[in-house]
Amino acid sequence: MPTILEISSTKYDDDIPLIKKALINLESICEVRDGFLISEPMARFGWTFFKIALKPNLFFAIEKKFHDMINNSKGRKPEDRFSNFMSDYFAARGCAVKIKLLDY
């Protein structure tokens, strides 16, 4: 079952290419192919929402490769630390998005 991240962006057109590039970079680092899917966007109230499904092979590779960084991220629960890690990862690549973990 994939891990689902809900992404909220106020600059979808600017953020989506950066997010795709960041995810492709994660795939490369983790030596995984076809590890994610991105849903169609839905706009409301100046925000654009879409979902990213991390397939198990990419999700587990991220957890293994970035274990220490994930554990050092903010949050008490593992799912909070993972979503904060992903948020920081995207922010470091120029994406100011909010992330909510739907399925972990």
Order of alpha helices (4+ residues) and beta strands (2+ residues): beta-alpha-beta-beta-beta-alpha-alpha-alpha-beta
